[in-house]
Every structure is written in C-alpha cells, then in structure tokens.
Amino acid sequence: MPTSPALHFTHEPLSVILPALRAALADAGEVALTVPDPDLGLGLYAGEATAHGLHRPWHTWTDLADLLGAHLLTPERVGAGRVRLRLRAWADVPGPDAGGYGAGGDWARVDKLEDPVFLLTLVEALRRVSPPQGGRVLALGVNRGRELDALELAFPGRGLDVVGVDLSASALAAAQARHPGATFLELNVTTLPRPELGRFDLVLALSLLQSPGIRQDVLLAALRRHHLTPSGGLILGYPNARYRDGSLSYGARLRNFARPDLSLLAADVTEARRGLHKAGFKVFVTGKYEVLVTAIPAEARTPGNLELSSGFRMNRDAITGMP
Ligand SMILES: C[S@@+](CC[C@H](N)C(=O)[O-])C[C@H]1O[C@@H](n2cnc3c(N)ncnc32)[C@H](O)[C@@H]1O
C-alpha cells in the first residue's frame, strides 16, 4: 500500500493533527507520522510540553486510530525522542455478525474474553451475583458458549448447573462441545417464561436484549417473576462497540448512522436499571465496549473480592469458599 511521506508533528494541537491524518488516510489508505516518544512524557497529560514537542500517551493514538477507522501499526523509535507511527485504514469488509450467528460464520472468530475490560467487568459482575455451590445458571443468547468460560474463572470448582439457550442450532452444538456438562436448548427467548426450565440463581443475557423481536421489558419481567430464585441476580450486557476488520471499535451504532450514537444504549440501560431497581434490586452499571447491568437483591450483602485473580488465589478462594 503506498504511504505518503511521513508527517512530522511537534507542537501542533490535536485539532490540527486529526484532520491532516484523516485527509492522508482518505488519499492513500495509510499514513506515517512522527511524534514525541510517549514514553518520555510519562506522567504528563496529553498536550503538555516536552523538549520534543507536545506529549501524547499511546492511548491518544489508539483512540485516534479507532476514530479514523484505522489500525495503528507497530511504532518504531526514530531517534532524538521521537517515534514513527503508521495508521492503515481498515479493510472494507463486513462485520463478523453480518452473516448471522451460526457456528460456521465470522461471529465465531470473536472472543470477548480477550477484551480486558470485558473480562474484568464480567468476572466482577459474576462475583457480585455469586451463585451458590451447585447453583443454577441460565445463559440466554449463549451462542457457542464462550462467555460461560468466565464462570469457571469467577467461581473455580463451584460445580454450577448451566442451561444455555439460543436460536442457532449450530452455535449450540459448538457450545455443547465446549461445555459438555451444561445443557443447551434451541429456544426463542420471546417464548419465556417456560415453567419447565425452573428458577436460576444467575441469569446472563449478553448482547441479546437489543436483538430483533425482543422486548426487554417483557423479557425482564418474565425472568424476574418466573426464572429467578429469591436470592438470584441478573447480568445484562449491551454492546457499546462494533467489530470491524479485526478491531473492536468504541461506540454503539444506530442503523444507518455512520458515527456512534449512544441514544438507544442509554435508553435501554436506563430502562433496565430503573425497572430492576423498582423491583427490589441493587443495580450496578459497569463496562466499556459492553455495558453490563448487574442486579442483585437489594437486601444482599454487596460482595467484596470481585477481582479476577491468579490461579493460586482462585484455588485458595475455592477451598475457603470465599465469594
Ligand atoms: C450478538 S450475539 C451474542 C452472543 C453472546 N451472548 C455474546 O455476548 O457474544 C446474540 C445471540 O443471541 C441469539 N438470539 C438472538 N435472538 C434470540 C432469541 N429471540 N432467542 C434466543 N436467542 C436469540 C443469537 O442467535 C446470537 O447467538
């Protein structure tokens, strides 16, 4: 891919840099730039002066790449306190969900537990709910069951009884292969409540509630009234990102909007939070690329020790029965 000659930035504000990079990317699909080495300004805020120009942390450049729809390629040091960066425009490929959620599709390439914020906030949310030893877990829209791996991370050895449901038979077959001890059912969540399923200590619904045909108020009421134990809790996930060309790009998108717009996300999270609060739950809202709404009974003790810990620590917790 042709790269135009590197642009050199020292004291220019970001308001000058951003449009210059956008224009260069639009022209050539790739742009190189040299900037002050972020390592030399550690502790400074973005825009504070250094001997080599205005400091900006790596975070600025990763955010900028995301905003401009580009990969940030591995930087190189180019002497005298400067680094050379390159941005390469994302390939014009469909998102991994464009072909649906079957096991053979691109959605199967997505591993949300590789997003550090998701990993930590999901484990934290799970530990807030903390189903008991041998407790029952219902995972709605479970797809191929990747998120269920987090149960063992949060509660090693707790022997949970897991039921996963989804519309996609091929995704459920993959989930069954991944979690042979769990039960997977091909079921439309709009048919809930289903008394034969019984009650659960934890209900998980990640990136499901905004799917076509689902009314979250109806589904949440059915779950609360018919599928939760009195001490049970819920974890609801709302995507605040989209996947494109291998990247997780910040911000929920509305249909036909080019730029992120968080209106629907904010409305749905607010509605879920308010409804659960009214129904007697303590509610936590966490996360970044996926916003998690965690609800536990208002009278429940808010658990501590929410961190994902090392194997050693987790084993000790399992032995001592700590939440
Ligand atoms: C965006 S994917 C999320 C998968 C997984 N929970 C995750 O967070 O990565 C949505 C999943 O919900 C399933 N789904 C959508 N509508 C559904 C419905 N009405 N009943 C059951 N599953 C549904 C889809 O088949 C798909 O596997």
The ligand as an SDF file (V2000), in Angstrom:
LIG
                    3D

 27 29  0  0  0  0  0  0  0  0999 V2000
  -24.8400  -10.7700   19.4250 C   0  0  0  0  0  0  0  0  0  0  0  0
  -24.9630  -12.4890   19.7270 S   0  0  0  0  0  0  0  0  0  0  0  0
  -24.3230  -12.5410   21.3720 C   0  0  0  0  0  0  0  0  0  0  0  0
  -23.7510  -13.8730   21.6980 C   0  0  0  0  0  0  0  0  0  0  0  0
  -23.0990  -13.9630   23.0610 C   0  0  0  0  0  0  0  0  0  0  0  0
  -24.0770  -13.8520   24.1310 N   0  0  0  0  0  0  0  0  0  0  0  0
  -22.0440  -12.8790   23.1980 C   0  0  0  0  0  0  0  0  0  0  0  0
  -22.2300  -11.9740   24.0240 O   0  0  0  0  0  0  0  0  0  0  0  0
  -21.0280  -12.9300   22.4840 O   0  0  0  0  0  0  0  0  0  0  0  0
  -26.6950  -12.6970   20.0130 C   0  0  0  0  0  0  0  0  0  0  0  0
  -27.0610  -14.1440   20.2190 C   0  0  0  0  0  0  0  0  0  0  0  0
  -28.4310  -14.1810   20.6250 O   0  0  0  0  0  0  0  0  0  0  0  0
  -29.1180  -15.1340   19.8590 C   0  0  0  0  0  0  0  0  0  0  0  0
  -30.5190  -14.6850   19.7670 N   0  0  0  0  0  0  0  0  0  0  0  0
  -30.9960  -13.6040   19.1300 C   0  0  0  0  0  0  0  0  0  0  0  0
  -32.3320  -13.5250   19.2810 N   0  0  0  0  0  0  0  0  0  0  0  0
  -32.6850  -14.5780   20.0490 C   0  0  0  0  0  0  0  0  0  0  0  0
  -33.9280  -15.0510   20.5480 C   0  0  0  0  0  0  0  0  0  0  0  0
  -35.0670  -14.4050   20.2820 N   0  0  0  0  0  0  0  0  0  0  0  0
  -33.9380  -16.1630   21.2970 N   0  0  0  0  0  0  0  0  0  0  0  0
  -32.7900  -16.8350   21.5710 C   0  0  0  0  0  0  0  0  0  0  0  0
  -31.5900  -16.4370   21.1220 N   0  0  0  0  0  0  0  0  0  0  0  0
  -31.5380  -15.3210   20.3690 C   0  0  0  0  0  0  0  0  0  0  0  0
  -28.3940  -15.1740   18.5280 C   0  0  0  0  0  0  0  0  0  0  0  0
  -28.5910  -16.4010   17.8450 O   0  0  0  0  0  0  0  0  0  0  0  0
  -26.9590  -14.9740   18.9560 C   0  0  0  0  0  0  0  0  0  0  0  0
  -26.3180  -16.1890   19.2340 O   0  0  0  0  0  0  0  0  0  0  0  0
  1  2  1  0
  2  3  1  0
  2 10  1  0
  3  4  1  0
  4  5  1  0
  5  6  1  0
  5  7  1  0
  7  8  2  0
  7  9  1  0
 10 11  1  0
 11 12  1  0
 11 26  1  0
 12 13  1  0
 13 14  1  0
 13 24  1  0
 14 15  1  0
 14 23  1  0
 15 16  2  0
 16 17  1  0
 17 18  1  0
 17 23  2  0
 18 19  1  0
 18 20  2  0
 20 21  1  0
 21 22  2  0
 22 23  1  0
 24 25  1  0
 24 26  1  0
 26 27  1  0
M  CHG  2   2   1   9  -1
M  END
$$$$
